[in-house]
Amino acid sequence: MREKEIEQKFTLMARRTGGLALKFVSPGMSGMPDRLVLLPGGRMAFVEVKAPGRAPRPLQEARHRTLRRLGFRVFVLDRPEQIGGILDEIRTP
């Protein structure tokens, strides 16, 4: 399964749980995660979507560390089997 297909499936599953998985674009700041996930109850996280077996680039990893240091949750999704677990973790306070 390609990255685009995983991303589409993730976006659909987020909608089915009553949430949104918005494409996140940050002009002037490369390396930010692909999706900003907003779920009922004010739950929010960032999700980086990769092709199966691919890891984030060093700049992406640096951005993830920065976001985590600021208190945000960041997930890396590279297999469709992870989708349910990631959404469950985002829903959990």
C-alpha positions, 0 to 999 in steps of 0.5 A: 500500500502506498503512502497516499492510500494509507493517508486516505484511509486514515482520513476516512477513519478519522471522519468515521469517528466524528473527527477531522484529519486536516492536511497540514501545510506550514509555509516557511517551515518544512518538515512539519507532520502531514496531518493535524487530527482533531477528534471529539472532546478537544483531542488533537495530535499530529500524524506523519504518514509514510510509505510502509517501512519508511522513516521520517527524514532527519528534519521531520524528526527534529520537528516532531521533537519540537512539537513533543517538547511543546506538549503535542502528541506526534505519531508516525503512521506507515502501516494501515494496521496502525490506524485504529491504534493511533486514533484510540491513543489520540482519543485517550487523555 
